[in-house]
Amino acid sequence: MPQPLFLWRRWWLFALLVLGLVPLLVLWSWPRLPNDAGQRVALELATAGNGRTLTEGEGHAALAYDSTRLRGVSWVGGDSTTAAELEPLRQAHVTWIAQMPFGWQAGANEPTIRVRTERRPGRGSYWGESDAGIIHTAQLAHQHGIRTLLKPHLWVRGNGTWPGDINMTSPKDWDAWFASYSSYILHYAKVAEEAKFDGLCIGTELLHATEPAHEKAWRKLIREIRRVYHGPLTYAANWSIEYQQIKFWDALDYVGIQAYFPLSTAAQPSLDALLQGWQPHLKELAAWQKKIKKPIVFTEVGYKTTSDAAVRPWEWPERTAALATPDEATQARCYEALFRACWGQLWLKGMFIWKWYPGLAADGPARRHADFTPQHKPAEAVLSRWYGQ
């Protein structure tokens, strides 16, 4: 039996060894970033507020790890999908991807939607948006423990036109549009069923089409979808007014919100300012969700790598003057504020970060401009830390 003094010295030496190893283990496990500045930003955000993950007024207390929570990214359909391209998702604790094929509409007032379901693999082909690419990606994701949401979008031709502009000029045209849209979305419902998708989003930011006057058309479509696809359904509503005008949420399983809420009127806002910017939105969402009684998923949320990322988060960077001067620190603060304010909210089931390029290299083209992607930036470390909780 060791003598007491010898035993005390042994424990003292053991304590020193542990204290010396802990920082090394933390540094070893921290997500690798392309430069020291990026690591510094991520570390500063991780320890802001004396190490607290949430403070009073920022949201509910942090929850225990919930494996059913959607830790997602919006997956860009590229020229191929490989297991190696999925590995960074696992490292970032991503458990869901949203796949986004497109339908094409010739104009905001045109009632016909064209679907391109076949593409040949190859550079610049967007094969990942074809039926074959969608199914292959979903199957590969499932093999690697990643769940999948099929989220078809519409691409509307016209300078600056987006799906929120779609608006027919007569009841007859609306009938024709819903007939065309139903064929389009039912095609992807069949794909979702065949590939065993874990969820299906039946529409994205169709502001005029989801006005109360069209409630019956949506309920009819939802019934038709459920005859084909037997998984959970959602709709991705615009953050501003659309999610509150929709009358058919009760027919769906989740409320989807494209959560591009403005958080500041200033460039390069502080973390405290961003957290304050979330407060009115959180209050409104919580009160509304109590009435609707459905869990909410942020079907898209993200921030550009620009100094004004929190001012108009929905705006593409190429449409702003800030494109020329990427600002990774502001993007990372926006991510930190998003998670601190929202991740512990009891009504939030999860989120999909916009957006993720499979196989993007650290010096790849999207890394060189002010894109939304968090990849190879301080924001990726923020994402990984929170998705790991």
TORROGU-884681 format. One record per residue (C-alpha): x negated, y negated, z negated; residue in one letter; residue number from 1. Coordinates in steps of 0.2 Angstrom, whole numbers, plus 5000, padded with zeros to 4 digits. Last residue first. Layout:
residues N
<<X,Y,Z>,'a',NUM>
...
END
This chain:
residues 389
<<5126,4901,5147>,'q',389>
<<5115,4906,5162>,'g',388>
<<5125,4896,5174>,'y',387>
<<5120,4881,5163>,'w',386>
<<5101,4884,5164>,'r',385>
<<5102,4889,5182>,'s',384>
<<5111,4873,5188>,'l',383>
<<5099,4862,5178>,'v',382>
<<5084,4871,5186>,'a',381>
<<5092,4868,5203>,'e',380>
<<5095,4850,5200>,'a',379>
<<5077,4847,5198>,'p',378>
<<5075,4851,5216>,'k',377>
<<5070,4867,5226>,'h',376>
<<5088,4870,5230>,'q',375>
<<5101,4858,5224>,'p',374>
<<5109,4856,5241>,'t',373>
<<5119,4840,5244>,'f',372>
<<5107,4833,5257>,'d',371>
<<5096,4817,5255>,'a',370>
<<5083,4822,5267>,'h',369>
<<5067,4833,5267>,'r',368>
<<5074,4848,5258>,'r',367>
<<5087,4850,5271>,'a',366>
<<5073,4852,5284>,'p',365>
<<5063,4866,5274>,'g',364>
<<5048,4862,5263>,'d',363>
<<5054,4872,5249>,'a',362>
<<5061,4885,5261>,'a',361>
<<5080,4888,5263>,'l',360>
<<5083,4906,5265>,'g',359>
<<5102,4904,5263>,'p',358>
<<5107,4886,5262>,'y',357>
<<5118,4882,5247>,'w',356>
<<5131,4868,5244>,'k',355>
<<5142,4862,5237>,'w',354>
<<5142,4870,5220>,'i',353>
<<5157,4881,5217>,'f',352>
<<5166,4880,5200>,'m',351>
<<5173,4890,5185>,'g',350>
<<5188,4894,5175>,'k',349>
<<5191,4876,5168>,'l',348>
<<5206,4875,5156>,'w',347>
<<5195,4878,5141>,'l',346>
<<5183,4864,5144>,'q',345>
<<5165,4870,5140>,'g',344>
<<5158,4868,5157>,'w',343>
<<5166,4851,5160>,'c',342>
<<5157,4836,5152>,'a',341>
<<5140,4844,5149>,'r',340>
<<5140,4853,5165>,'f',339>
<<5145,4839,5176>,'l',338>
<<5133,4827,5166>,'a',337>
<<5118,4838,5169>,'e',336>
<<5122,4840,5188>,'y',335>
<<5124,4821,5189>,'c',334>
<<5107,4819,5180>,'r',333>
<<5099,4831,5192>,'a',332>
<<5105,4821,5207>,'q',331>
<<5099,4805,5200>,'t',330>
<<5082,4812,5197>,'a',329>
<<5081,4819,5215>,'e',328>
<<5083,4802,5223>,'d',327>
<<5080,4803,5242>,'p',326>
<<5076,4786,5250>,'t',325>
<<5081,4785,5268>,'a',324>
<<5098,4792,5266>,'l',323>
<<5103,4778,5254>,'a',322>
<<5110,4768,5268>,'a',321>
<<5125,4780,5268>,'t',320>
<<5134,4790,5282>,'r',319>
<<5120,4802,5283>,'e',318>
<<5122,4806,5265>,'p',317>
<<5140,4813,5267>,'w',316>
<<5153,4805,5256>,'e',315>
<<5162,4815,5243>,'w',314>
<<5151,4809,5229>,'p',313>
<<5156,4791,5231>,'r',312>
<<5147,4782,5217>,'v',311>
<<5139,4796,5208>,'a',310>
<<5127,4800,5222>,'a',309>
<<5121,4782,5224>,'d',308>
<<5103,4785,5220>,'s',307>
<<5103,4799,5233>,'t',306>
<<5101,4818,5233>,'t',305>
<<5119,4820,5236>,'k',304>
<<5130,4827,5222>,'y',303>
<<5141,4843,5221>,'g',302>
<<5158,4850,5217>,'v',301>
<<5169,4862,5227>,'e',300>
<<5182,4874,5223>,'t',299>
<<5182,4867,5205>,'f',298>
<<5193,4880,5198>,'v',297>
<<5207,4876,5186>,'i',296>
<<5217,4889,5176>,'p',295>
<<5236,4887,5178>,'k',294>
<<5249,4880,5165>,'k',293>
<<5255,4866,5176>,'i',292>
<<5260,4855,5162>,'k',291>
<<5245,4858,5151>,'k',290>
<<5234,4856,5167>,'q',289>
<<5240,4838,5169>,'w',288>
<<5235,4833,5152>,'a',287>
<<5218,4841,5153>,'a',286>
<<5215,4834,5171>,'l',285>
<<5219,4816,5166>,'e',284>
<<5208,4817,5150>,'k',283>
<<5194,4825,5160>,'l',282>
<<5195,4812,5174>,'h',281>
<<5196,4797,5161>,'p',280>
<<5180,4804,5152>,'q',279>
<<5169,4809,5167>,'w',278>
<<5162,4791,5169>,'g',277>
<<5157,4791,5151>,'q',276>
<<5146,4806,5154>,'l',275>
<<5139,4798,5169>,'l',274>
<<5135,4782,5159>,'a',273>
<<5126,4793,5145>,'d',272>
<<5116,4801,5158>,'l',271>
<<5110,4785,5165>,'s',270>
<<5116,4778,5182>,'p',269>
<<5104,4777,5197>,'q',268>
<<5115,4766,5208>,'a',267>
<<5130,4758,5200>,'a',266>
<<5149,4760,5202>,'t',265>
<<5149,4776,5192>,'s',264>
<<5158,4793,5190>,'l',263>
<<5168,4795,5206>,'p',262>
<<5177,4812,5206>,'f',261>
<<5171,4824,5219>,'y',260>
<<5180,4839,5211>,'a',259>
<<5188,4848,5226>,'q',258>
<<5201,4855,5215>,'i',257>
<<5208,4873,5216>,'g',256>
<<5222,4878,5204>,'v',255>
<<5222,4897,5202>,'y',254>
<<5234,4911,5204>,'d',253>
<<5246,4904,5217>,'l',252>
<<5265,4903,5218>,'a',251>
<<5266,4892,5203>,'d',250>
<<5255,4879,5212>,'w',249>
<<5268,4877,5225>,'f',248>
<<5273,4859,5221>,'k',247>
<<5257,4850,5227>,'i',246>
<<5257,4831,5223>,'q',245>
<<5245,4832,5208>,'q',244>
<<5231,4841,5217>,'y',243>
<<5233,4829,5232>,'e',242>
<<5230,4813,5223>,'i',241>
<<5211,4810,5221>,'s',240>
<<5203,4826,5219>,'w',239>
<<5207,4834,5235>,'n',238>
<<5216,4851,5234>,'a',237>
<<5207,4868,5237>,'a',236>
<<5221,4881,5237>,'y',235>
<<5220,4897,5227>,'t',234>
<<5224,4916,5229>,'l',233>
<<5220,4931,5219>,'p',232>
<<5218,4948,5228>,'g',231>
<<5231,4958,5237>,'h',230>
<<5229,4952,5255>,'y',229>
<<5242,4956,5269>,'v',228>
<<5259,4955,5260>,'r',227>
<<5252,4942,5249>,'r',226>
<<5248,4931,5264>,'i',225>
<<5266,4932,5270>,'e',224>
<<5273,4926,5253>,'r',223>
<<5260,4912,5253>,'i',222>
<<5266,4907,5270>,'l',221>
<<5284,4906,5265>,'k',220>
<<5279,4896,5250>,'r',219>
<<5269,4884,5260>,'w',218>
<<5283,4881,5273>,'a',217>
<<5295,4878,5258>,'k',216>
<<5284,4865,5250>,'e',215>
<<5282,4854,5266>,'h',214>
<<5292,4839,5261>,'a',213>
<<5282,4839,5244>,'p',212>
<<5266,4834,5253>,'e',211>
<<5254,4848,5256>,'t',210>
<<5252,4845,5275>,'a',209>
<<5248,4827,5272>,'h',208>
<<5233,4830,5261>,'l',207>
<<5226,4846,5269>,'l',206>
<<5211,4846,5258>,'e',205>
<<5207,4865,5260>,'t',204>
<<5218,4879,5263>,'g',203>
<<5223,4897,5258>,'i',202>
<<5208,4901,5247>,'c',201>
<<5206,4919,5245>,'l',200>
<<5198,4929,5231>,'g',199>
<<5187,4944,5226>,'d',198>
<<5185,4949,5245>,'f',197>
<<5188,4967,5248>,'k',196>
<<5180,4966,5266>,'a',195>
<<5197,4973,5274>,'e',194>
<<5208,4962,5263>,'e',193>
<<5198,4946,5266>,'a',192>
<<5198,4949,5284>,'v',191>
<<5217,4952,5284>,'k',190>
<<5219,4936,5274>,'a',189>
<<5207,4928,5287>,'y',188>
<<5219,4932,5301>,'h',187>
<<5234,4926,5290>,'l',186>
<<5225,4909,5289>,'i',185>
<<5224,4906,5307>,'y',184>
<<5242,4913,5312>,'s',183>
<<5249,4903,5298>,'s',182>
<<5240,4887,5304>,'y',181>
<<5247,4889,5321>,'s',180>
<<5265,4892,5315>,'a',179>
<<5262,4877,5302>,'f',178>
<<5257,4866,5316>,'w',177>
<<5271,4871,5328>,'a',176>
<<5284,4867,5314>,'d',175>
<<5275,4851,5310>,'w',174>
<<5276,4846,5329>,'d',173>
<<5294,4849,5329>,'k',172>
<<5296,4838,5313>,'p',171>
<<5288,4824,5322>,'s',170>
<<5271,4814,5322>,'t',169>
<<5260,4827,5314>,'m',168>
<<5247,4822,5301>,'n',167>
<<5230,4829,5299>,'i',166>
<<5219,4815,5292>,'d',165>
<<5215,4825,5276>,'g',164>
<<5207,4838,5287>,'p',163>
<<5193,4825,5292>,'w',162>
<<5191,4812,5306>,'t',161>
<<5175,4802,5306>,'g',160>
<<5173,4802,5325>,'n',159>
<<5186,4814,5331>,'g',158>
<<5188,4833,5331>,'r',157>
<<5195,4841,5316>,'v',156>
<<5186,4856,5308>,'w',155>
<<5197,4866,5297>,'l',154>
<<5191,4876,5283>,'h',153>
<<5193,4895,5278>,'p',152>
<<5188,4899,5260>,'k',151>
<<5184,4917,5257>,'l',150>
<<5178,4919,5239>,'l',149>
<<5165,4932,5235>,'t',148>
<<5158,4941,5220>,'r',147>
<<5139,4944,5218>,'i',146>
<<5133,4961,5210>,'g',145>
<<5120,4964,5223>,'h',144>
<<5130,4977,5233>,'q',143>
<<5145,4965,5232>,'h',142>
<<5134,4951,5241>,'a',141>
<<5129,4963,5255>,'l',140>
<<5147,4968,5258>,'q',139>
<<5153,4950,5258>,'a',138>
<<5138,4945,5270>,'t',137>
<<5142,4959,5282>,'h',136>
<<5161,4954,5282>,'i',135>
<<5158,4936,5285>,'i',134>
<<5145,4939,5298>,'g',133>
<<5156,4952,5308>,'a',132>
<<5171,4940,5307>,'d',131>
<<5160,4925,5313>,'s',130>
<<5155,4911,5301>,'e',129>
<<5138,4920,5297>,'g',128>
<<5134,4920,5315>,'w',127>
<<5131,4902,5314>,'y',126>
<<5123,4903,5331>,'s',125>
<<5109,4891,5329>,'g',124>
<<5095,4905,5330>,'r',123>
<<5103,4922,5334>,'g',122>
<<5117,4934,5330>,'p',121>
<<5131,4933,5343>,'r',120>
<<5147,4925,5337>,'r',119>
<<5165,4931,5337>,'e',118>
<<5180,4925,5327>,'t',117>
<<5182,4908,5335>,'r',116>
<<5199,4901,5329>,'v',115>
<<5209,4887,5338>,'r',114>
<<5222,4877,5329>,'i',113>
<<5236,4869,5338>,'t',112>
<<5247,4855,5332>,'p',111>
<<5237,4840,5338>,'e',110>
<<5239,4825,5328>,'n',109>
<<5223,4825,5319>,'a',108>
<<5214,4830,5334>,'g',107>
<<5207,4845,5344>,'a',106>
<<5209,4857,5329>,'q',105>
<<5195,4870,5326>,'w',104>
<<5196,4884,5313>,'g',103>
<<5180,4886,5302>,'f',102>
<<5173,4900,5292>,'p',101>
<<5168,4896,5274>,'m',100>
<<5161,4909,5262>,'q',99>
<<5162,4904,5244>,'a',98>
<<5148,4913,5233>,'i',97>
<<5150,4920,5216>,'w',96>
<<5139,4926,5202>,'t',95>
<<5125,4913,5202>,'v',94>
<<5113,4915,5188>,'h',93>
<<5099,4905,5197>,'a',92>
<<5088,4920,5198>,'q',91>
<<5103,4930,5205>,'r',90>
<<5106,4916,5218>,'l',89>
<<5087,4916,5223>,'p',88>
<<5089,4935,5227>,'e',87>
<<5103,4933,5240>,'l',86>
<<5092,4927,5254>,'e',85>
<<5080,4942,5251>,'a',84>
<<5095,4954,5253>,'a',83>
<<5098,4947,5270>,'t',82>
<<5111,4937,5279>,'t',81>
<<5109,4931,5297>,'s',80>
<<5111,4916,5309>,'d',79>
<<5119,4905,5295>,'g',78>
<<5135,4904,5286>,'g',77>
<<5132,4891,5272>,'v',76>
<<5136,4898,5255>,'w',75>
<<5146,4886,5243>,'s',74>
<<5140,4890,5226>,'v',73>
<<5148,4899,5211>,'g',72>
<<5147,4903,5193>,'r',71>
<<5166,4908,5191>,'l',70>
<<5169,4913,5173>,'r',69>
<<5174,4931,5171>,'t',68>
<<5157,4935,5162>,'s',67>
<<5161,4923,5148>,'d',66>
<<5145,4918,5138>,'y',65>
<<5151,4910,5122>,'a',64>
<<5159,4893,5124>,'l',63>
<<5150,4876,5121>,'a',62>
<<5161,4865,5110>,'a',61>
<<5174,4856,5120>,'h',60>
<<5170,4840,5130>,'g',59>
<<5159,4825,5131>,'e',58>
<<5168,4816,5116>,'g',57>
<<5157,4823,5103>,'e',56>
<<5141,4829,5110>,'t',55>
<<5137,4844,5121>,'l',54>
<<5122,4854,5125>,'t',53>
<<5112,4847,5110>,'r',52>
<<5093,4847,5111>,'g',51>
<<5090,4831,5103>,'n',50>
<<5102,4822,5115>,'g',49>
<<5091,4825,5130>,'a',48>
<<5081,4841,5129>,'t',47>
<<5087,4850,5145>,'a',46>
<<5088,4833,5154>,'l',45>
<<5070,4829,5150>,'e',44>
<<5064,4847,5155>,'l',43>
<<5073,4846,5172>,'a',42>
<<5065,4828,5175>,'v',41>
<<5048,4834,5170>,'r',40>
<<5049,4850,5181>,'q',39>
<<5053,4839,5196>,'g',38>
<<5039,4828,5193>,'a',37>
<<5027,4842,5192>,'d',36>
<<5031,4848,5209>,'n',35>
<<5040,4862,5219>,'p',34>
<<5050,4869,5205>,'l',33>
<<5048,4886,5196>,'r',32>
<<5063,4890,5184>,'p',31>
<<5058,4891,5166>,'w',30>
<<5053,4909,5161>,'s',29>
<<5034,4906,5159>,'w',28>
<<5036,4889,5151>,'l',27>
<<5048,4897,5138>,'v',26>
<<5036,4912,5135>,'l',25>
<<5021,4901,5133>,'l',24>
<<5031,4890,5120>,'p',23>
<<5036,4905,5110>,'v',22>
<<5018,4914,5110>,'l',21>
<<5009,4901,5099>,'g',20>
<<5023,4901,5086>,'l',19>
<<5023,4920,5086>,'v',18>
<<5004,4922,5084>,'l',17>
<<5004,4909,5070>,'l',16>
<<5018,4919,5061>,'a',15>
<<5008,4935,5063>,'f',14>
<<4993,4927,5055>,'l',13>
<<5003,4921,5040>,'w',12>
<<5011,4938,5039>,'w',11>
<<4994,4946,5038>,'r',10>
<<4988,4934,5026>,'r',9>
<<5002,4937,5014>,'w',8>
<<4999,4956,5015>,'l',7>
<<4981,4954,5010>,'f',6>
<<4986,4943,4995>,'l',5>
<<5000,4956,4990>,'p',4>
<<4988,4971,4992>,'q',3>
<<4993,4983,5005>,'p',2>
<<5000,5000,5000>,'m',1>
END
